[in-house]
């Protein structure tokens, strides 16, 4: 039994290793362009909503706690607690996605979404000393939407996964002898949390100091 | 994987630590530390990631060494990706 459980976790970690390389490509692109277009990345980063971003990080960390406690509830065979914690995780995931949607809507209203309506004259006039090139700003916002978008897709998959697990847990599928799906979905959720742990400083924080 | 169940107090302690680090990193970001802003932000993020992996993802308590090897090799290959790409782009003006 112990070996079966270890193998299941190992398989999940192999999948997460591929996910690290998947997000790694985008992180690498972000680092290179940040060195090239420093001014546009600094000013673009400062146009993001820091308070909302921090609040969303807190929401995600709380959801990681509920997942960890859910795995524990499954290990101890507490079915009602497990169902409650799984649905709380799902709910926190939806809150995160809602807040993310609000942030994207803010960017839409400011015409900061790359495309035909893209306009960063507001950022350029805020920092005249930086000589902002709008094409370089577009690179920042393209990466911002690609990275947060890919993260959001992972969150949507996670919420779907937890909806399914909540249903099965409610039906009594899981107990101390068998909780592998809960454990593996938990590993997936924590991984998505870790991606955000790095996205948050890279996108929102590293260029916040007085320019 | 953890056959023995961890205390819920440990999970709450980790949760509080993660929240404190989140607030600290958000506050430190507005202070001008020169080139150290990036380093501090990424160091705090890495601390948070390590804590999540070790405790929330039970890697500290697993008896499976292969899992740890997979994690190390994944991080190692990611660092190769970053290091080789960055050394290329950082030295192009020298040619």
Interface residues (C-beta under 8 A of the other chain):
Chain A: X2 X5 X6 X8 X9 X10 X13 X14 X16 X17 X20 X21 X24 X25 X27 X28 X31 X32 X35 X36 X50 X54 X57 X58 X61 X62 X64 X65 X67 X68 X69 X72 X75 X76 X183 X186 X187 X190 X191 X193 X194 X197 X198 X200 X201 X202 X204 X205 X206 X207 X208 X209 X210
Chain B: X1 X2 X3 X5 X6 X8 X11 X12 X14 X15 X18 X19 X22 X23 X25 X26 X29 X30 X31 X32 X33 X37 X38 X41 X42 X44 X45 X48 X49 X52 X53 X55 X56 X57 X58 X62 X63 X64 X66 X67 X70 X71 X73 X74 X75 X77 X78 X81 X82 X85 X86 X89 X90
